[in-house]
Amino acid sequence: MESFPSTLKPENSENFGKELYDQWERQFRKEIYLYILKRDPRDYFDFDDFNKRTLNDKVAMGEMTGRILTELKELGWDWTICYGGTGIYIHAPGEKPAHAW
């Protein structure tokens, strides 16, 4: 961020909660993007870690995750949920990691 947005004014404080949520969703999308670019098939994306560092809200995290996974599906990706729903392997169709259960 090169400068603060013009909306960061006290009179706009009632919108800060939504803006924060939108920022976390952008961050989530960015971290998933970097995870995919890294392409380490042994690694998984840790939802729980992201939630603890940002939202700290399992319901909101679930909603956000649903939107992100829909976007990935539309782009042609598949995924495998792991570790009791706290992580995900994102992979090309038919390339499910052998160690993912």
MARSE-993843 format. One record per residue: residue number from 1; x, y, z of N, C-alpha, C in turn; residue in one letter. Coordinates in pm, 1 decimal. Example, Ala and Ser with C-alpha at 12.3 -4.5 7.8 and 13.67 -1.06 7.14 Angstrom:
BEGIN
pt num: 1	n.east: 1319.0	n.north: -569.0	n.up: 780.0	ca.east: 1230.0	ca.north: -450.0	ca.up: 780.0	c.east: 1320.0	c.north: -330.0	c.up: 780.0	residu: A
pt num: 2	n.east: 1285.0	n.north: -225.0	n.up: 708.0	ca.east: 1367.0	ca.north: -106.0	ca.up: 714.0	c.east: 1290.0	c.north: 3.0	c.up: 787.0	residu: S
end
This chain:
BEGIN
pt num: 1	n.east: 85.2	n.north: -116.5	n.up: 0.0	ca.east: 0.0	ca.north: 0.0	ca.up: 0.0	c.east: 89.6	c.north: 122.5	c.up: 0.0	residu: M
pt num: 2	n.east: 75.0	n.north: 202.4	n.up: -100.8	ca.east: 157.9	ca.north: 321.7	ca.up: -112.8	c.east: 106.4	c.north: 437.7	c.up: -28.8	residu: E
pt num: 3	n.east: -23.6	n.north: 442.7	n.up: -10.3	ca.east: -83.0	ca.north: 547.6	ca.up: 72.7	c.east: -214.6	c.north: 494.7	c.up: 129.0	residu: S
pt num: 4	n.east: -265.8	n.north: 563.2	n.up: 228.3	ca.east: -393.3	ca.north: 523.6	ca.up: 287.0	c.east: -506.6	c.north: 555.5	c.up: 191.3	residu: F
pt num: 5	n.east: -611.4	n.north: 472.8	n.up: 191.2	ca.east: -725.6	ca.north: 504.6	ca.up: 105.5	c.east: -798.1	c.north: 629.3	c.up: 156.0	residu: P
pt num: 6	n.east: -859.8	n.north: 698.2	n.up: 66.2	ca.east: -929.7	ca.north: 822.2	ca.up: 102.5	c.east: -1049.1	c.north: 795.4	c.up: 193.8	residu: S
pt num: 7	n.east: -1094.9	n.north: 670.5	n.up: 200.3	ca.east: -1208.2	ca.north: 636.2	ca.up: 285.9	c.east: -1169.4	c.north: 614.1	c.up: 431.8	residu: T
pt num: 8	n.east: -1040.6	n.north: 617.7	n.up: 462.4	ca.east: -994.8	ca.north: 595.7	ca.up: 599.0	c.east: -1010.7	c.north: 725.6	c.up: 679.2	residu: L
pt num: 9	n.east: -1135.3	n.north: 757.8	n.up: 707.7	ca.east: -1171.3	ca.north: 879.6	ca.up: 780.9	c.east: -1263.6	c.north: 841.6	c.up: 895.7	residu: K
pt num: 10	n.east: -1258.0	n.north: 915.8	n.up: 1004.2	ca.east: -1343.9	ca.north: 883.9	ca.up: 1118.8	c.east: -1492.3	c.north: 873.5	c.up: 1081.8	residu: P
pt num: 11	n.east: -1538.0	n.north: 956.7	n.up: 990.7	ca.east: -1680.2	ca.north: 952.9	ca.up: 954.6	c.east: -1719.3	c.north: 826.6	c.up: 878.2	residu: E
pt num: 12	n.east: -1621.4	n.north: 748.5	n.up: 835.8	ca.east: -1649.3	ca.north: 622.9	ca.up: 765.7	c.east: -1630.1	c.north: 500.5	c.up: 855.1	residu: N
pt num: 13	n.east: -1610.1	n.north: 522.5	n.up: 982.6	ca.east: -1575.9	ca.north: 412.6	ca.up: 1072.6	c.east: -1682.3	c.north: 302.8	c.up: 1077.1	residu: S
pt num: 14	n.east: -1806.2	n.north: 334.1	n.up: 1047.1	ca.east: -1910.4	ca.north: 231.2	ca.up: 1047.8	c.east: -1887.2	c.north: 127.0	c.up: 936.9	residu: E
pt num: 15	n.east: -1805.8	n.north: 159.4	n.up: 837.9	ca.east: -1775.6	ca.north: 67.6	ca.up: 727.6	c.east: -1645.0	c.north: -10.0	c.up: 748.3	residu: N
pt num: 16	n.east: -1573.7	n.north: 17.1	n.up: 855.7	ca.east: -1443.1	ca.north: -44.3	ca.up: 875.7	c.east: -1451.4	c.north: -196.6	c.up: 889.7	residu: F
pt num: 17	n.east: -1555.8	n.north: -247.5	n.up: 951.6	ca.east: -1570.7	ca.north: -392.1	ca.up: 967.4	c.east: -1579.0	c.north: -462.8	c.up: 832.5	residu: G
pt num: 18	n.east: -1659.3	n.north: -408.9	n.up: 742.6	ca.east: -1670.7	ca.north: -466.4	ca.up: 608.2	c.east: -1539.7	c.north: -452.7	c.up: 532.7	residu: K
pt num: 19	n.east: -1476.4	n.north: -337.1	n.up: 544.3	ca.east: -1348.0	ca.north: -316.4	ca.up: 476.3	c.east: -1242.5	c.north: -414.3	c.up: 528.5	residu: E
pt num: 20	n.east: -1241.0	n.north: -438.3	n.up: 658.0	ca.east: -1146.0	ca.north: -533.3	ca.up: 715.6	c.east: -1172.4	c.north: -673.3	c.up: 661.5	residu: L
pt num: 21	n.east: -1299.2	n.north: -714.1	n.up: 659.7	ca.east: -1335.1	ca.north: -845.1	ca.up: 605.2	c.east: -1290.7	c.north: -856.6	c.up: 459.2	residu: Y
pt num: 22	n.east: -1315.8	n.north: -753.2	n.up: 379.8	ca.east: -1275.3	ca.north: -752.7	ca.up: 238.3	c.east: -1123.2	c.north: -762.5	c.up: 224.6	residu: D
pt num: 23	n.east: -1050.0	n.north: -695.6	n.up: 313.1	ca.east: -903.5	ca.north: -703.5	ca.up: 310.2	c.east: -857.1	c.north: -845.3	c.up: 343.4	residu: Q
pt num: 24	n.east: -921.1	n.north: -907.4	n.up: 443.6	ca.east: -883.7	ca.north: -1044.7	ca.up: 479.6	c.east: -913.6	c.north: -1138.7	c.up: 363.8	residu: W
pt num: 25	n.east: -1025.0	n.north: -1119.0	n.up: 293.6	ca.east: -1058.1	ca.north: -1205.4	ca.up: 180.2	c.east: -955.6	c.north: -1188.5	c.up: 68.0	residu: E
pt num: 26	n.east: -912.5	n.north: -1065.5	n.up: 42.9	ca.east: -807.4	ca.north: -1042.7	ca.up: -56.8	c.east: -677.5	c.north: -1110.8	c.up: -14.3	residu: R
pt num: 27	n.east: -646.2	n.north: -1103.5	n.up: 115.1	ca.east: -525.7	ca.north: -1168.3	ca.up: 166.7	c.east: -535.9	c.north: -1320.4	c.up: 152.0	residu: Q
pt num: 28	n.east: -652.0	n.north: -1375.8	n.up: 182.0	ca.east: -675.7	ca.north: -1518.7	ca.up: 168.6	c.east: -654.7	c.north: -1562.3	c.up: 22.9	residu: F
pt num: 29	n.east: -714.5	n.north: -1488.0	n.up: -69.0	ca.east: -699.5	ca.north: -1517.5	ca.up: -211.1	c.east: -552.2	c.north: -1509.7	c.up: -252.9	residu: R
pt num: 30	n.east: -481.4	n.north: -1409.5	n.up: -202.6	ca.east: -339.7	ca.north: -1393.0	ca.up: -236.4	c.east: -256.9	c.north: -1510.0	c.up: -183.6	residu: K
pt num: 31	n.east: -282.7	n.north: -1552.6	n.up: -61.2	ca.east: -206.8	ca.north: -1663.3	ca.up: -3.9	c.east: -235.0	c.north: -1794.7	c.up: -77.5	residu: E
pt num: 32	n.east: -359.5	n.north: -1816.6	n.up: -117.3	ca.east: -392.7	ca.north: -1935.6	ca.up: -196.9	c.east: -320.3	c.north: -1927.8	c.up: -331.2	residu: I
pt num: 33	n.east: -320.5	n.north: -1811.3	n.up: -392.3	ca.east: -251.6	ca.north: -1789.7	ca.up: -520.3	c.east: -102.8	c.north: -1824.8	c.up: -508.4	residu: Y
pt num: 34	n.east: -38.4	n.north: -1775.0	n.up: -404.8	ca.east: 104.1	ca.north: -1804.4	ca.up: -383.6	c.east: 126.5	c.north: -1953.1	c.up: -354.8	residu: L
pt num: 35	n.east: 35.2	n.north: -2013.2	n.up: -280.5	ca.east: 43.4	ca.north: -2157.1	ca.up: -253.2	c.east: 40.7	c.north: -2236.1	c.up: -384.6	residu: Y
pt num: 36	n.east: -49.8	n.north: -2199.7	n.up: -475.7	ca.east: -60.3	ca.north: -2269.3	ca.up: -604.0	c.east: 65.7	c.north: -2247.0	c.up: -687.2	residu: I
pt num: 37	n.east: 115.5	n.north: -2124.7	n.up: -689.8	ca.east: 236.7	ca.north: -2096.3	ca.up: -767.5	c.east: 355.9	c.north: -2176.8	c.up: -716.2	residu: L
pt num: 38	n.east: 361.0	n.north: -2197.8	n.up: -586.8	ca.east: 470.9	ca.north: -2272.7	ca.up: -525.4	c.east: 471.9	c.north: -2417.9	c.up: -573.2	residu: K
pt num: 39	n.east: 357.0	n.north: -2476.2	n.up: -594.7	ca.east: 340.8	ca.north: -2609.7	ca.up: -652.7	c.east: 421.4	c.north: -2718.5	c.up: -583.4	residu: R
pt num: 40	n.east: 417.6	n.north: -2722.3	n.up: -453.5	ca.east: 480.4	ca.north: -2830.8	ca.up: -379.3	c.east: 369.9	c.north: -2930.9	c.up: -344.6	residu: D
pt num: 41	n.east: 360.2	n.north: -3042.9	n.up: -416.8	ca.east: 248.6	ca.north: -3135.4	ca.up: -396.9	c.east: 244.8	c.north: -3199.9	c.up: -258.5	residu: P
pt num: 42	n.east: 352.3	n.north: -3189.9	n.up: -183.6	ca.east: 353.2	ca.north: -3246.4	ca.up: -48.4	c.east: 295.0	c.north: -3149.9	c.up: 52.9	residu: R
pt num: 43	n.east: 278.5	n.north: -3026.3	n.up: 14.7	ca.east: 234.2	ca.north: -2922.6	ca.up: 107.4	c.east: 83.7	c.north: -2899.9	c.up: 94.0	residu: D
pt num: 44	n.east: 23.6	n.north: -2851.1	n.up: 196.9	ca.east: -119.0	ca.north: -2818.2	ca.up: 195.1	c.east: -135.4	c.north: -2675.4	c.up: 246.0	residu: Y
pt num: 45	n.east: -250.2	n.north: -2615.1	n.up: 214.3	ca.east: -280.4	ca.north: -2482.2	ca.up: 264.5	c.east: -355.5	c.north: -2499.1	c.up: 395.4	residu: F
pt num: 46	n.east: -309.0	n.north: -2431.8	n.up: 499.2	ca.east: -362.3	ca.north: -2446.1	ca.up: 634.2	c.east: -468.0	c.north: -2338.3	c.up: 662.3	residu: D
pt num: 47	n.east: -596.9	n.north: -2376.6	n.up: 650.6	ca.east: -707.9	ca.north: -2284.1	ca.up: 680.5	c.east: -701.1	c.north: -2236.0	c.up: 823.9	residu: F
pt num: 48	n.east: -673.3	n.north: -2328.9	n.up: 912.9	ca.east: -672.5	ca.north: -2298.0	ca.up: 1055.4	c.east: -570.2	c.north: -2189.5	c.up: 1087.4	residu: D
pt num: 49	n.east: -451.4	n.north: -2201.4	n.up: 1030.4	ca.east: -348.1	ca.north: -2100.3	ca.up: 1051.7	c.east: -393.5	c.north: -1963.5	c.up: 1000.3	residu: D
pt num: 50	n.east: -448.3	n.north: -1960.5	n.up: 878.5	ca.east: -494.5	ca.north: -1833.5	ca.up: 822.7	c.east: -603.5	c.north: -1773.1	c.up: 911.5	residu: F
pt num: 51	n.east: -698.4	n.north: -1854.5	n.up: 954.1	ca.east: -807.6	ca.north: -1805.0	ca.up: 1037.9	c.east: -755.8	c.north: -1748.1	c.up: 1169.9	residu: N
pt num: 52	n.east: -660.7	n.north: -1816.1	n.up: 1230.9	ca.east: -605.1	ca.north: -1768.3	ca.up: 1358.2	c.east: -530.2	c.north: -1636.5	c.up: 1341.3	residu: K
pt num: 53	n.east: -463.0	n.north: -1619.4	n.up: 1227.8	ca.east: -385.4	ca.north: -1496.8	ca.up: 1204.4	c.east: -472.4	c.north: -1379.0	c.up: 1161.0	residu: R
pt num: 54	n.east: -593.2	n.north: -1405.9	n.up: 1114.9	ca.east: -673.6	ca.north: -1299.0	ca.up: 1055.1	c.east: -811.5	c.north: -1289.2	c.up: 1117.8	residu: T
pt num: 55	n.east: -906.5	n.north: -1360.1	n.up: 1063.0	ca.east: -1047.0	ca.north: -1348.1	ca.up: 1101.7	c.east: -1076.5	c.north: -1388.7	c.up: 1245.1	residu: L
pt num: 56	n.east: -1021.3	n.north: -1504.0	n.up: 1284.2	ca.east: -1053.2	ca.north: -1565.4	ca.up: 1412.7	c.east: -1204.5	c.north: -1586.2	c.up: 1426.9	residu: N
pt num: 57	n.east: -1265.0	n.north: -1633.2	n.up: 1315.5	ca.east: -1409.4	ca.north: -1653.3	ca.up: 1310.2	c.east: -1435.4	c.north: -1770.8	c.up: 1216.3	residu: D
pt num: 58	n.east: -1469.6	n.north: -1887.3	n.up: 1272.2	ca.east: -1486.1	ca.north: -2007.9	ca.up: 1190.8	c.east: -1601.7	c.north: -1996.1	c.up: 1092.3	residu: K
pt num: 59	n.east: -1709.5	n.north: -1930.6	n.up: 1130.4	ca.east: -1823.7	ca.north: -1915.8	ca.up: 1039.8	c.east: -1784.9	c.north: -1829.3	c.up: 920.4	residu: V
pt num: 60	n.east: -1725.6	n.north: -1713.6	n.up: 946.3	ca.east: -1682.6	ca.north: -1624.7	ca.up: 837.4	c.east: -1577.3	c.north: -1693.4	c.up: 750.9	residu: A
pt num: 61	n.east: -1487.8	n.north: -1769.3	n.up: 813.1	ca.east: -1385.3	ca.north: -1840.5	ca.up: 737.9	c.east: -1448.7	c.north: -1943.7	c.up: 646.7	residu: M
pt num: 62	n.east: -1550.8	n.north: -2012.2	n.up: 693.9	ca.east: -1621.4	ca.north: -2110.7	ca.up: 612.3	c.east: -1688.1	c.north: -2046.9	c.up: 491.7	residu: G
pt num: 63	n.east: -1751.3	n.north: -1931.2	n.up: 513.4	ca.east: -1816.6	ca.north: -1860.0	ca.up: 403.3	c.east: -1714.8	c.north: -1814.4	c.up: 299.9	residu: E
pt num: 64	n.east: -1605.6	n.north: -1757.7	n.up: 348.3	ca.east: -1499.8	ca.north: -1709.5	ca.up: 259.9	c.east: -1439.5	c.north: -1826.1	c.up: 181.3	residu: M
pt num: 65	n.east: -1415.1	n.north: -1936.2	n.up: 249.8	ca.east: -1357.3	ca.north: -2053.2	ca.up: 186.0	c.east: -1448.9	c.north: -2105.0	c.up: 74.9	residu: T
pt num: 66	n.east: -1577.3	n.north: -2106.8	n.up: 100.1	ca.east: -1672.2	ca.north: -2151.4	ca.up: -1.6	c.east: -1663.2	c.north: -2068.4	c.up: -128.9	residu: G
pt num: 67	n.east: -1654.2	n.north: -1937.1	n.up: -112.7	ca.east: -1642.4	ca.north: -1848.4	ca.up: -230.3	c.east: -1511.0	c.north: -1872.5	c.up: -304.8	residu: R
pt num: 68	n.east: -1402.9	n.north: -1885.2	n.up: -229.8	ca.east: -1271.1	ca.north: -1905.1	ca.up: -291.3	c.east: -1266.1	c.north: -2038.9	c.up: -365.0	residu: I
pt num: 69	n.east: -1319.1	n.north: -2145.5	n.up: -304.2	ca.east: -1317.9	ca.north: -2276.4	ca.up: -368.8	c.east: -1403.9	c.north: -2277.7	c.up: -495.3	residu: L
pt num: 70	n.east: -1513.8	n.north: -2204.1	n.up: -493.8	ca.east: -1596.2	ca.north: -2192.4	ca.up: -613.9	c.east: -1517.2	c.north: -2125.0	c.up: -726.0	residu: T
pt num: 71	n.east: -1445.0	n.north: -2019.2	n.up: -692.1	ca.east: -1361.6	ca.north: -1950.7	ca.up: -791.7	c.east: -1256.6	c.north: -2045.3	c.up: -849.2	residu: E
pt num: 72	n.east: -1192.3	n.north: -2123.0	n.up: -761.4	ca.east: -1089.2	ca.north: -2217.1	ca.up: -806.7	c.east: -1149.1	c.north: -2324.6	c.up: -896.7	residu: L
pt num: 73	n.east: -1266.6	n.north: -2374.0	n.up: -861.2	ca.east: -1333.4	ca.north: -2476.3	ca.up: -943.0	c.east: -1362.3	c.north: -2419.5	c.up: -1082.3	residu: K
pt num: 74	n.east: -1407.6	n.north: -2294.5	n.up: -1088.2	ca.east: -1436.1	ca.north: -2229.8	ca.up: -1216.5	c.east: -1309.5	c.north: -2213.3	c.up: -1300.6	residu: E
pt num: 75	n.east: -1194.0	n.north: -2206.4	n.up: -1234.3	ca.east: -1066.2	ca.north: -2194.6	ca.up: -1304.7	c.east: -1007.2	c.north: -2331.7	c.up: -1341.3	residu: L
pt num: 76	n.east: -1076.0	n.north: -2439.6	n.up: -1302.7	ca.east: -1031.7	ca.north: -2573.0	ca.up: -1340.9	c.east: -955.3	c.north: -2650.8	c.up: -1236.0	residu: G
pt num: 77	n.east: -948.0	n.north: -2601.5	n.up: -1112.7	ca.east: -874.5	ca.north: -2669.7	ca.up: -1005.9	c.east: -965.8	c.north: -2764.3	c.up: -929.4	residu: W
pt num: 78	n.east: -905.3	n.north: -2865.6	n.up: -872.5	ca.east: -970.8	ca.north: -2954.4	ca.up: -777.1	c.east: -901.0	c.north: -2937.8	c.up: -643.2	residu: D
pt num: 79	n.east: -960.5	n.north: -2992.5	n.up: -540.0	ca.east: -898.7	ca.north: -2983.8	ca.up: -408.6	c.east: -940.0	c.north: -3104.2	c.up: -326.4	residu: W
pt num: 80	n.east: -862.1	n.north: -3128.6	n.up: -223.6	ca.east: -889.7	ca.north: -3235.1	ca.up: -127.8	c.east: -876.4	c.north: -3174.4	c.up: 10.9	residu: T
pt num: 81	n.east: -985.5	n.north: -3176.9	n.up: 84.5	ca.east: -984.4	ca.north: -3126.5	ca.up: 221.8	c.east: -908.5	c.north: -3227.9	c.up: 308.3	residu: I
pt num: 82	n.east: -829.0	n.north: -3178.3	n.up: 400.1	ca.east: -749.3	ca.north: -3267.2	ca.up: 484.4	c.east: -745.7	c.north: -3217.9	c.up: 629.4	residu: C
pt num: 83	n.east: -691.1	n.north: -3300.2	n.up: 713.4	ca.east: -670.1	ca.north: -3269.1	ca.up: 855.5	c.east: -797.6	c.north: -3218.2	c.up: 923.7	residu: Y
pt num: 84	n.east: -903.5	n.north: -3295.6	n.up: 905.4	ca.east: -1029.2	ca.north: -3263.9	ca.up: 973.3	c.east: -1091.2	c.north: -3132.9	c.up: 928.8	residu: G
pt num: 85	n.east: -1067.6	n.north: -3093.4	n.up: 805.5	ca.east: -1125.8	ca.north: -2970.9	ca.up: 752.3	c.east: -1044.1	c.north: -2846.0	c.up: 779.2	residu: G
pt num: 86	n.east: -925.1	n.north: -2862.4	n.up: 835.4	ca.east: -843.1	ca.north: -2744.5	ca.up: 865.3	c.east: -741.0	c.north: -2713.4	c.up: 757.0	residu: T
pt num: 87	n.east: -730.8	n.north: -2802.0	n.up: 657.1	ca.east: -634.3	ca.north: -2780.3	ca.up: 549.6	c.east: -689.5	c.north: -2825.8	c.up: 416.6	residu: G
pt num: 88	n.east: -617.0	n.north: -2791.4	n.up: 310.4	ca.east: -660.8	ca.north: -2827.7	ca.up: 176.2	c.east: -540.0	c.north: -2846.7	c.up: 85.5	residu: I
pt num: 89	n.east: -547.7	n.north: -2949.5	n.up: 2.9	ca.east: -454.0	ca.north: -2967.6	ca.up: -107.7	c.east: -526.0	c.north: -2917.3	c.up: -231.4	residu: Y
pt num: 90	n.east: -465.8	n.north: -2827.0	n.up: -304.0	ca.east: -522.9	ca.north: -2778.0	ca.up: -429.1	c.east: -439.8	c.north: -2838.9	c.up: -541.0	residu: I
pt num: 91	n.east: -507.7	n.north: -2901.5	n.up: -636.2	ca.east: -436.6	ca.north: -2974.6	ca.up: -740.5	c.east: -516.7	c.north: -2975.7	c.up: -869.9	residu: H
pt num: 92	n.east: -450.2	n.north: -3010.3	n.up: -977.6	ca.east: -517.0	ca.north: -3025.7	ca.up: -1106.4	c.east: -609.1	c.north: -3147.5	c.up: -1099.6	residu: A
pt num: 93	n.east: -716.1	n.north: -3149.8	n.up: -1178.0	ca.east: -805.0	ca.north: -3266.1	ca.up: -1178.1	c.east: -726.7	c.north: -3393.8	c.up: -1206.4	residu: P
pt num: 94	n.east: -754.4	n.north: -3497.0	n.up: -1128.0	ca.east: -688.5	ca.north: -3625.8	ca.up: -1145.9	c.east: -549.3	c.north: -3634.6	c.up: -1085.9	residu: G
pt num: 95	n.east: -502.7	n.north: -3528.4	n.up: -1022.0	ca.east: -367.7	ca.north: -3528.3	ca.up: -964.1	c.east: -370.3	c.north: -3518.4	c.up: -811.6	residu: E
pt num: 96	n.east: -468.0	n.north: -3581.9	n.up: -751.5	ca.east: -477.9	ca.north: -3580.3	ca.up: -606.0	c.east: -350.2	c.north: -3636.9	c.up: -546.2	residu: K
pt num: 97	n.east: -289.4	n.north: -3565.7	n.up: -452.0	ca.east: -165.6	ca.north: -3615.1	ca.up: -391.1	c.east: -186.9	c.north: -3753.3	c.up: -327.9	residu: P
pt num: 98	n.east: -91.8	n.north: -3841.7	n.up: -348.0	ca.east: -102.8	ca.north: -3978.8	ca.up: -297.2	c.east: -116.1	c.north: -3982.0	c.up: -145.7	residu: A
pt num: 99	n.east: -57.4	n.north: -3886.6	n.up: -77.2	ca.east: -61.0	ca.north: -3885.3	ca.up: 68.9	c.east: -184.1	c.north: -3815.4	c.up: 125.1	residu: H
pt num: 100	n.east: -270.3	n.north: -3759.3	n.up: 36.8	ca.east: -393.7	ca.north: -3694.5	ca.up: 83.6	c.east: -500.1	c.north: -3801.1	c.up: 102.1	residu: A
pt num: 101	n.east: -568.4	n.north: -3798.8	n.up: 215.0	ca.east: -670.4	ca.north: -3899.8	ca.up: 239.5	c.east: -806.0	c.north: -3841.1	c.up: 226.1	residu: W
end
